[in-house]
C-alpha cells in the first residue's frame, strides 16, 4: 500500500520533467499551425492521443505512484495558469503563445500563398464563406484566420469595410511592434 505514495525520484524531478514536456508540446503545437489547433480532424485526434502517450514517460520517468501523479498534474495546471495569466496581461507573451490573426482575403481578393502557408484548404475557406452567408470571395471585405484556427469573415458593405479597415490598422500596429510582415497592401 505504501508503494502507491512512494516516489521513485525527488519531487522536483517531476516538476522539471513536467515543465520541459509542457514547453516542448507548446512549441510543437504552435509550430503545427493554427488550423491544427482550431479544426480537429480524426487524424488530429489520433495525433493528440499518440503525443500524450509519447510524452507520458518523459513526464513521469516510469513512476506510477499517486504522489507522482499529483505532483505532475498540479505542476501542469499551475504552468497552464501561469501561461494564461501572463499572456492575458502581456501582449508579447500573448503573441508568442497564441500567435496573431492572419489575413486570408481582403477587399475581394484571396491570398492563395497565405492559404497554402497556413494549411487552409479552399474547401475550408469556402465553408467559412457559406457560414457567413457569402457566395464567393468578391463579397469579402476581410477574412482572417484567427488564432484559434477559425476563419472570421466580414462582408463588403459599409460596416464590413469600416471594420476591415479598423482590424487591418490594429493588425498592422501589432505587426510593426512584432517586426512581422505579410499584411495585404493598404488601398487609399
C-alpha positions in Angstrom: 0.0 0.0 0.0 2.9 2.4 0.7 4.1 1.9 -2.9 1.1 3.9 -4.0 2.5 7.0 -2.5 6.3 6.3 -2.7 8.1 8.5 -5.3 10.8 6.9 -7.4 12.7 10.2 -7.6 12.8 13.5 -5.7 9.6 15.5 -6.2 11.4 18.3 -8.0 12.4 15.9 -10.8 8.7 15.6 -11.7 8.3 19.4 -11.7 11.3 19.8 -14.1 10.0 17.0 -16.3 6.5 18.5 -16.5 8.0 21.9 -17.2 10.2 20.5 -20.0 7.4 18.5 -21.6 4.9 21.3 -21.3 7.3 23.7 -23.1 8.0 21.1 -25.8 4.4 20.4 -26.5 3.5 24.1 -26.5 6.3 24.7 -29.1 5.2 21.8 -31.2 1.5 22.9 -31.2 2.5 26.5 -32.2 4.7 25.2 -35.0 2.0 22.9 -36.3 -0.1 26.0 -37.2 -3.5 27.5 -36.4 -5.5 25.0 -38.4 -4.2 22.1 -36.4 -5.5 23.7 -33.2 -8.8 25.1 -34.4 -10.2 22.3 -36.7 -9.6 18.9 -35.3 -9.9 16.1 -37.8 -9.9 12.4 -36.9 -6.2 12.4 -37.8 -5.5 15.2 -35.4 -7.3 13.4 -32.6 -5.1 10.3 -33.3 -2.0 12.5 -33.3 -3.1 14.1 -30.0 -3.6 10.7 -28.3 -0.2 9.5 -29.6 1.6 12.6 -28.4 0.1 12.1 -25.0 1.3 8.6 -25.0 4.7 9.5 -26.3 5.4 12.1 -23.7 4.0 10.2 -20.8 7.3 8.5 -19.8 9.1 11.8 -20.3 6.9 13.3 -17.6 6.6 10.5 -15.1 10.0 8.9 -15.6 8.4 5.5 -15.0 7.0 6.5 -11.7 3.5 5.1 -11.1 2.8 6.5 -7.6 -0.2 8.6 -6.8 2.1 11.2 -5.2 4.0 11.5 -8.5 0.7 11.8 -10.5 -0.4 14.5 -8.0 2.9 16.5 -8.4 2.8 16.2 -12.2 -0.9 17.2 -12.5 -0.5 20.1 -10.1 2.6 21.3 -11.9 0.9 21.2 -15.3 -2.2 23.0 -14.0 0.0 25.7 -12.4 2.0 26.1 -15.6 -1.1 26.4 -17.6 -2.4 29.1 -15.2 0.8 31.0 -15.3 0.9 31.0 -19.1 -2.8 32.1 -19.3 -2.3 34.8 -16.6 0.9 36.1 -18.2 -0.4 36.1 -21.8 -3.6 37.9 -20.7 -1.5 40.8 -19.3 1.4 41.0 -21.7 0.9 41.4 -25.5 4.3 40.0 -26.4 3.7 36.8 -24.4 0.2 36.6 -25.9 1.6 36.8 -29.4 4.3 34.3 -28.6 1.8 31.8 -27.1 -1.3 32.3 -29.2 0.1 34.0 -32.4 -1.7 36.7 -34.3 -4.6 36.5 -36.8 -3.6 36.1 -40.4 -5.3 37.9 -43.3 -6.6 35.3 -45.8 -8.6 37.7 -48.0 -9.0 41.4 -48.3 -11.1 43.7 -50.4 -12.5 40.8 -52.6 -9.0 39.3 -53.2 -8.0 35.9 -51.9 -4.3 35.4 -50.9 -3.5 32.0 -52.3 0.0 31.9 -50.9 -1.2 32.7 -47.4 -3.8 29.9 -47.7 -1.0 27.4 -48.6 1.3 28.7 -45.9 -1.4 28.4 -43.2 -2.5 25.0 -44.5 -6.1 26.2 -45.2 -7.8 24.3 -47.9 -10.1 26.0 -50.4 -12.9 23.8 -49.1 -12.4 25.1 -45.6 -12.2 28.7 -46.8 -15.4 28.4 -48.8 -17.1 26.7 -45.9 -16.4 29.8 -43.8 -17.8 31.9 -46.6 -21.0 29.8 -46.6 -21.2 30.0 -42.8 -21.2 33.8 -43.2 -23.9 33.7 -46.0 -21.4 34.6 -48.7 -21.2 33.2 -52.2 -17.6 33.9 -53.2 -14.6 35.9 -52.2 -15.6 39.0 -54.2 -18.0 39.9 -51.4 -15.3 39.7 -48.7 -14.0 42.9 -47.1 -11.7 40.9 -44.8 -11.2 37.2 -43.9 -9.0 36.3 -41.0 -7.6 33.0 -39.8 -8.0 33.6 -36.1 -5.5 32.4 -33.5 -7.9 29.6 -32.5 -8.0 28.3 -36.1 -11.4 29.6 -37.0 -12.0 31.8 -40.0 -13.9 35.1 -39.5 -15.3 36.9 -42.5 -16.5 40.5 -42.8 -18.7 41.2 -45.8 -18.1 44.1 -48.2 -20.6 46.7 -47.1 -20.4 49.9 -45.3 -20.0 48.4 -41.8 -17.8 45.5 -43.0 -15.4 47.8 -44.9 -15.2 50.1 -41.9 -14.5 47.2 -39.6 -12.0 45.7 -42.0 -10.0 48.9 -42.1 -10.1 49.1 -38.3 -8.9 45.5 -37.9 -6.1 45.9 -40.5 -4.9 49.1 -38.8 -4.9 47.2 -35.5 -3.0 44.2 -37.0 -0.6 46.5 -38.8 0.2 48.1 -35.5 0.8 44.7 -33.9 2.9 43.6 -36.9 5.1 46.7 -36.7 5.6 46.2 -33.0 6.4 42.5 -33.5 8.5 43.0 -36.6 6.2 40.8 -38.7 5.1 41.3 -42.3 2.7 39.6 -44.6 -0.3 42.0 -44.3 -2.0 42.9 -47.5 -1.1 46.2 -49.2 -3.3 49.1 -48.0 -5.5 50.8 -50.5 -6.1 54.6 -50.2 
